[in-house]
Amino acid sequence: MNKVKEQIPLASKIRKYQLLSVIPDSMSVREAGDFFNVDRKIVENVRKITHSKGIIPKIEFSRGSSVQDSSKLLVKNYFCNDEHSKIMPGQRDCVSIRKGVYEQKRLLLSNLPELY
């Protein structure tokens, strides 16, 4: 257990979860958190993963939203429609989307609940 304790501060997030999966169930969440110097929430998450996937599981953390690109495009087209917003006239009223790509700012003509 001491060797595991030494490796945890240097480990990546996935490796840390794998190392903590060997904690015995007899050790309480508070004791494990204090012994390994990790947050109790991490110990609770590791316990859940260990019960479902076993010891030293392969873990993949997902990032980002689950909104599809087609839905994002529909919302953007709706709000960029001239019926719902207007283009700001000034030269300084543009926003950099990415390197070399600029888009003119728009003002909504009504509030969001009315547009919905």
C-alpha positions, 0 to 999 in steps of 0.5 A: 500500500505504501508503494501505491501511495508513493505513485499516486501524486505522480500518476495521471488521472486514469492511472490514479483511478487504477491504482486506487482500485486496489483499496480494500473494501474494509478501509472506509472512504474517509480512511482511504482518502486520508491515507492516500491524500486524495479527495473522498469523492475520487475514492467514492468514484473509484469504488463504484467503478471497481464494483462495476468493472473490477480491479485495475479497470480500463477507464475512458473519461469523455469530454465535451457535450453530447449535442450533435453538430447538426443540432448546433448548425440548426440553432446557429442558422435560426439565430443568424436569420435576419428575421430574428437578429440583425448585423451590427454595422461597424467595422469593429463589430466583428469577432474572430472565429479562428485564425483568419476567419471573422464574423460580424456580430449580431443583435437579437431582436427579442429576448430568448423566451419570445424567440423560442 
